[in-house]
């Protein structure tokens, strides 16, 4: 099965490149299932139902989030009627929405997607390891799921790596989000799980994490806030990670980053290019 995970969308620039490029990628490379982190897609803070629907219409099958999940307050309402929408699974019990869900891919396979948030340098949350373990026990890969994807929205690389090894051999992909910078440590772990510490963002990299440079730089220099953070609107880059899995086991057989447009070096996964020739 061919999986694509698209990193944090930041504002209009990030939305536009995903909406413009994703349908063609799905068709050209035969992508079976797409997960998108959309938590910064509404002017950099949260996601609206209209944006969520646009991402679904463009080819997104599951839309994950993170610490900005409730920045748009109507998310507390539409999360209950939009099965594609996921908030971190380790929020306290009783919080609206789901942190994990089982979806049907384009090839008819069942894909479990889980969204969890780290606790190192982040808001206090329930244990992400315990929360994911509970969901995985209820829907183990090889029994109910043909592939399993985990979006671990976390600050510390050590916590992300620990999650990768904790789940190695039991899920198809563990990918980090939140830090908005694509890492070069993509690999298949010894047990067969694809891993990447951060998928990167979809947005303008001539920025500070997708935001116009002036205000963040001013705050670092002066320690005085003088305005709001606003998403940069220059040429965007689409960043993500692609995984091919073994149909029998659900484990990864190949993983590489995807980078299109903007200021970063371009990269199309080599196994995509081979299959399209």
C-alpha positions, 0 to 999 in steps of 0.5 A, spaced: 500 500 500 502 507 498 501 512 504 503 519 504 503 523 510 503 531 509 506 535 514 503 541 518 499 546 513 501 553 515 496 559 513 494 560 506 500 559 502 500 552 505 493 550 504 494 553 496 500 548 495 496 542 498 490 543 494 493 545 488 498 539 488 495 533 492 490 531 487 495 530 481 500 526 486 494 522 488 493 520 481 500 520 478 503 516 483 497 511 485 497 513 492 492 509 496 491 513 503 493 520 505 494 523 512 494 531 513 496 535 519 492 541 519 492 544 525 495 551 523 491 551 516 487 557 519 491 563 519 496 559 522 492 557 528 487 551 528 482 549 523 475 551 520 470 546 518 471 549 511 478 548 510 477 541 513 472 539 507 477 543 502 483 538 504 478 532 504 476 534 497 483 535 495 484 527 497 486 528 504 483 521 508 484 523 515 486 530 518 490 530 524 492 536 529 496 538 535 496 543 540 492 548 536 487 544 535 481 548 539 484 555 536 478 555 532 472 554 537 467 551 532 472 545 532 469 543 538 462 542 535 464 539 528 469 534 530 463 530 532 460 530 525 467 529 521 470 522 521 476 525 518 478 530 523 482 527 529 485 531 535 490 528 540 488 521 543 491 523 550 487 529 551 483 527 558 477 523 557 470 527 556 474 531 551 470 532 544 472 528 538 476 522 536 484 521 537 484 515 533 479 512 527 479 506 522 479 508 515 478 505 508 483 506 503 482 507 495 484 500 494 479 498 499 484 496 505 483 498 512 488 504 515 488 506 522 490 513 524 492 515 531 494 522 533 498 523 539 501 529 543 508 529 546 509 532 553 516 534 553 516 542 553 508 541 551 502 542 555 500 537 560 497 531 557 495 524 559 501 519 557 501 518 549 504 511 550 499 509 554 494 512 550 496 509 543 497 502 546 490 502 548 488 504 541 493 499 538 490 493 543 483 495 540 485 495 533 492 491 532 495 491 525 494 484 521 487 483 525 483 489 524 488 494 520 492 493 514 496 499 515 497 504 521 499 511 521 501 515 528 502 522 527 506 524 534 505 531 535 511 533 539 517 538 541 523 533 543 526 529 538 528 524 544 520 523 545 519 522 538 524 517 537 522 513 543 515 513 540 518 510 534 522 504 538 516 503 542 511 502 536 517 499 532 514 492 528 507 494 530 505 500 526 507 502 519 509 509 520 511 513 526 512 521 524 513 527 528 510 534 527 510 540 530 517 543 529 515 545 522 522 543 519 523 536 515 528 532 518 533 527 514 533 521 519 527 518 515 528 510 515 525 503 516 526 501 523 529 494 525 522 491 526 519 494 520 516 501 522 517 507 517 520 513 522 521 520 521 522 525 526 519 531 523 515 531 516 516 539 516 511 544 514 507 546 508 508 553 507 513 559 506 520 557 508 522 564 508 519 565 515 520 563 522 516 556 522 511 559 517 510 566 520 512 573 517 519 574 520 519 581 523 515 579 529 518 573 531 525 576 530 523 582 534 521 578 540 527 574 540 531 581 540 527 585 544 523 580 549 517 585 547 511 583 543 509 588 538 504 585 534 501 578 532 504 572 528 501 572 521 503 567 516 508 568 511 505 569 504 511 567 499 512 561 495 510 555 499 513 548 499 509 542 500 513 537 505 511 530 507 513 523 507 511 517 503 511 510 505 510 503 501 508 498 505 508 490 505 500 488 503 501 482 508 504 485 514 503 492 513 510 494 515 514 499 511 518 496 505 520 504 503 520 511 506 523 517 503 521 525 504 517 529 499 518 536 498 515 540 492 516 548 491 519 553 494 525 554 498 527 547 499 531 542 495 526 538 491 525 531 492 520 526 489 521 519 493 525 514 488 520 508 489 514 513 486 518 515 480 520 508 478 513 506 479 511 511 474 515 510 469 
